């Protein structure tokens, strides 16, 4: 049995008819392509967090942690799609404070945003202050255990998954399209995870830029939880612009290094 978006059920025959109808509908293909692009863009946040976090692990554990983290993201998204009727209700207000209504989605976004801001601030602290001594953010060692990393990935996977599925629900009413988009998105994340993590790890300035992205994303989640409507396009445009500027800085540094190496070779 398969759930309808409205909470009803589809039998296998109905599901096959629905899939065939969608496959013959150009509008359904357009919705699928649009949703895949949107989900991939939204998945960048999740992927950056996983890359930053797993790079703190011993090198031998990093690939497994990334696969587990992304696999959990897929499982959570598919599980949430299986309870689509419940997910739709997450946007229903449950209480009000000073005239502002809060839903379960709002509370989840606020909690996830606070966690992301705390985590990004903690990582920036470790990057900036490498001197031994008391750590105001972490009284333990700066290292990260495998179980702790997976636990933190699960927390953010849940937040990003709920945001992702609610976005999908707002873009299409067809659950099969959502399922395909989620699977394609997670496969893209799986392919991109290791190259992105290695690129971040090999470029220290990129690490700080990525942590800045996470800090901004956390602040945006908190703002959205309190009802502020921030167009995602503005956020990702700012991230893209910052990434382009950092890319130019990297090219400039490499060009200077080549010039220095050439002068040293000439002196020999």
C-alpha positions as CSV (number, residue, x, y, z in Angstrom):
1,X,0.0,0.0,0.0
2,X,1.1,3.6,-0.7
3,X,0.0,6.8,0.9
4,X,-1.7,9.5,-1.0
5,X,-0.7,13.1,-0.3
6,X,-4.0,13.7,1.4
7,X,-3.5,10.8,3.8
8,X,-5.5,8.2,1.8
9,X,-4.1,5.1,0.2
10,X,-3.3,3.9,-3.2
11,X,-3.4,0.2,-4.2
12,X,-0.6,-1.1,-6.5
13,X,-2.9,-1.0,-9.5
14,X,-3.7,2.6,-8.9
15,X,-0.1,3.4,-8.3
16,X,0.9,1.9,-11.7
17,X,-1.8,3.9,-13.4
18,X,-0.7,7.1,-11.6
19,X,3.0,6.5,-12.6
20,X,2.0,5.9,-16.3
21,X,-0.2,9.0,-16.3
22,X,2.7,11.1,-14.8
23,X,5.2,9.7,-17.3
24,X,3.0,10.8,-20.2
25,X,2.5,14.3,-18.7
26,X,5.0,17.0,-19.8
27,X,4.0,19.1,-16.8
28,X,4.9,16.3,-14.5
29,X,8.4,16.1,-16.1
30,X,8.8,19.9,-15.8
31,X,7.8,19.7,-12.1
32,X,10.2,16.8,-11.5
33,X,13.2,18.7,-13.1
34,X,12.3,21.9,-11.1
35,X,12.0,19.9,-7.9
36,X,15.3,18.1,-8.4
37,X,17.1,21.4,-9.0
38,X,15.4,22.9,-5.9
39,X,16.2,19.9,-3.7
40,X,19.8,19.7,-4.9
41,X,20.3,23.4,-4.0
42,X,18.7,22.9,-0.6
43,X,20.9,19.8,-0.1
44,X,24.0,21.9,-0.4
45,X,23.5,23.1,3.2
46,X,23.3,19.5,4.4
47,X,26.3,18.5,2.4
48,X,28.5,21.3,3.6
49,X,27.7,20.4,7.2
50,X,28.5,16.8,6.6
51,X,31.8,17.7,4.9
52,X,32.9,20.0,7.7
53,X,32.0,17.6,10.4
54,X,33.5,14.5,8.8
55,X,36.7,16.3,8.1
56,X,37.2,16.4,11.9
57,X,37.3,12.6,12.0
58,X,40.4,10.4,11.4
59,X,40.9,10.1,7.7
60,X,40.1,6.3,7.6
61,X,36.6,7.0,9.1
62,X,35.6,9.9,6.9
63,X,34.2,8.0,3.8
64,X,32.1,5.7,6.0
65,X,30.8,8.7,8.1
66,X,29.8,10.5,4.9
67,X,28.0,7.5,3.5
68,X,26.1,6.9,6.7
69,X,25.2,10.6,7.0
70,X,23.9,10.8,3.5
71,X,22.2,7.4,3.8
72,X,20.4,8.7,6.9
73,X,19.3,11.8,5.0
74,X,17.7,9.6,2.3
75,X,16.0,7.3,4.9
76,X,14.6,10.3,6.8
77,X,13.3,12.0,3.6
78,X,11.6,8.8,2.4
79,X,10.2,8.2,5.9
80,X,8.8,11.7,6.0
81,X,7.3,11.2,2.6
82,X,5.6,8.1,3.9
83,X,3.9,10.3,6.6
84,X,3.1,13.1,4.2
85,X,-0.3,13.8,5.8
86,X,1.5,14.4,9.1
87,X,4.2,16.6,7.5
88,X,1.5,18.8,6.0
89,X,0.1,19.3,9.5
90,X,3.5,20.5,10.8
91,X,2.7,23.9,9.5
92,X,-0.5,24.2,11.6
93,X,0.0,26.6,14.6
94,X,0.1,24.8,17.9
95,X,0.5,27.8,20.3
96,X,1.0,31.6,20.3
97,X,3.4,33.9,22.1
98,X,2.7,37.7,22.1
99,X,0.4,37.3,19.1
100,X,2.9,35.2,17.1
101,X,1.7,31.7,16.2
102,X,4.3,28.9,16.2
103,X,3.9,25.5,14.4
104,X,6.0,22.3,14.9
105,X,7.9,23.3,11.8
106,X,8.8,26.7,13.2
107,X,10.0,25.1,16.4
108,X,12.1,22.5,14.5
109,X,13.6,25.3,12.4
110,X,14.5,27.4,15.4
111,X,16.0,24.5,17.3
112,X,18.0,23.4,14.2
113,X,19.1,27.0,13.5
114,X,20.4,27.4,17.0
115,X,22.2,24.1,16.8
116,X,23.8,25.1,13.5
117,X,24.8,28.6,14.8
118,X,26.3,27.0,17.9
119,X,28.2,24.3,15.9
120,X,29.5,26.8,13.3
121,X,30.7,29.2,16.0
122,X,32.4,26.3,17.9
123,X,34.2,25.2,14.7
124,X,35.3,28.8,13.9
125,X,36.6,29.1,17.5
126,X,38.7,25.9,17.0
127,X,40.0,27.2,13.7
128,X,40.9,30.7,15.0
129,X,42.2,29.8,18.5
130,X,44.5,26.8,18.2
131,X,46.4,27.5,21.5
132,X,46.0,24.9,24.2
133,X,43.9,25.7,27.2
134,X,40.3,25.9,28.3
135,X,37.8,25.9,25.5
136,X,34.7,28.0,26.2
137,X,32.7,26.0,23.7
138,X,34.0,22.5,24.5
139,X,35.6,21.4,27.7
140,X,36.7,18.1,26.1
141,X,39.3,17.7,23.4
142,X,38.9,19.3,20.0
143,X,38.7,15.9,18.4
144,X,35.4,14.4,17.4
145,X,34.3,10.8,17.9
146,X,32.6,8.8,15.2
147,X,29.4,8.3,17.2
148,X,29.3,12.0,18.1
149,X,29.7,13.0,14.5
150,X,26.9,10.6,13.4
151,X,24.7,11.9,16.2
152,X,25.2,15.6,15.1
153,X,24.6,14.6,11.4
154,X,21.3,12.9,12.4
155,X,20.1,16.1,14.1
156,X,20.8,18.3,11.1
157,X,19.6,15.7,8.7
158,X,16.2,15.8,10.4
159,X,16.0,19.6,10.2
160,X,17.1,19.8,6.6
161,X,14.9,16.8,5.7
162,X,11.7,18.4,7.1
163,X,12.5,21.7,5.4
164,X,13.2,19.8,2.1
165,X,10.0,17.7,2.2
166,X,7.8,20.7,3.1
167,X,9.3,22.6,0.2
168,X,8.5,19.6,-2.1
169,X,4.9,19.4,-0.8
170,X,4.6,23.1,-1.7
171,X,5.8,22.5,-5.3
172,X,3.9,19.4,-6.4
173,X,1.0,17.3,-5.2
174,X,2.4,14.0,-6.7
175,X,4.2,11.8,-4.1
176,X,6.0,9.7,-6.8
177,X,7.6,12.9,-8.2
178,X,8.7,13.8,-4.6
179,X,10.2,10.3,-4.1
180,X,12.2,10.4,-7.4
181,X,13.4,14.0,-6.7
182,X,14.6,13.0,-3.2
183,X,16.4,9.9,-4.5
184,X,18.1,11.8,-7.3
185,X,19.1,14.5,-4.9
186,X,20.7,12.1,-2.4
187,X,22.5,10.3,-5.1
188,X,24.0,13.7,-6.2
189,X,25.0,14.3,-2.6
190,X,26.6,10.9,-2.4
191,X,28.7,11.5,-5.5
192,X,29.7,15.1,-4.5
193,X,30.3,14.4,-0.8
194,X,33.9,13.2,-1.0
195,X,35.2,15.7,-3.6
196,X,33.6,18.6,-1.7
197,X,35.0,17.4,1.6
198,X,38.5,17.0,0.1
199,X,38.3,20.4,-1.5
200,X,37.3,22.0,1.7
201,X,40.0,20.1,3.7
202,X,42.7,21.0,1.2
203,X,41.9,24.8,1.2
204,X,41.9,26.3,4.7
205,X,40.2,29.6,3.6
206,X,37.4,27.5,2.1
207,X,36.8,25.9,5.5
208,X,36.2,29.3,7.1
209,X,34.0,30.4,4.2
210,X,31.9,27.2,4.5
211,X,31.6,27.7,8.3
212,X,30.4,31.3,7.5
213,X,27.8,29.7,5.2
214,X,26.6,27.4,8.0
215,X,26.4,30.4,10.4
216,X,24.3,32.3,7.8
217,X,22.1,29.3,7.2
218,X,21.5,28.8,10.9
219,X,20.5,32.4,11.3
220,X,18.1,32.1,8.3
221,X,16.5,29.0,9.8
222,X,15.9,30.8,13.1
223,X,14.5,33.8,11.2
224,X,12.1,31.5,9.3
225,X,11.1,29.9,12.5
226,X,10.0,33.3,13.8
227,X,8.0,33.9,10.6
228,X,10.5,36.0,8.5
229,X,10.1,35.2,4.8
230,X,13.6,35.2,3.4
231,X,13.8,34.2,-0.3
232,X,16.2,31.3,-0.7
233,X,17.4,32.8,-3.9
234,X,19.0,35.7,-2.1
235,X,20.8,33.3,0.3
236,X,22.2,31.1,-2.4
237,X,23.1,34.1,-4.6
238,X,25.2,35.5,-1.7
239,X,26.8,32.1,-1.2
240,X,27.6,31.8,-4.9
241,X,29.0,35.3,-5.1
242,X,31.2,34.7,-2.0
243,X,32.4,31.4,-3.5
244,X,33.3,33.1,-6.8
245,X,35.3,35.8,-4.9
246,X,37.1,33.1,-2.9
247,X,37.8,31.3,-6.1
248,X,39.5,34.4,-7.6
249,X,41.5,34.8,-4.4
250,X,42.7,31.2,-4.8
251,X,43.7,31.8,-8.4
252,X,45.6,34.9,-7.3
253,X,47.5,33.0,-4.6
254,X,48.4,30.2,-6.9
255,X,49.6,32.7,-9.6
256,X,51.8,34.5,-7.0
257,X,53.2,31.2,-5.8
258,X,54.1,30.3,-9.4
259,X,55.8,33.6,-9.9
260,X,57.8,33.2,-6.6
261,X,58.8,29.6,-7.7
262,X,59.9,30.9,-11.1
263,X,62.0,33.7,-9.6
264,X,63.6,31.2,-7.2
265,X,64.4,28.8,-10.1
266,X,65.9,31.7,-12.1
267,X,68.2,32.5,-9.2
268,X,69.5,29.0,-9.1
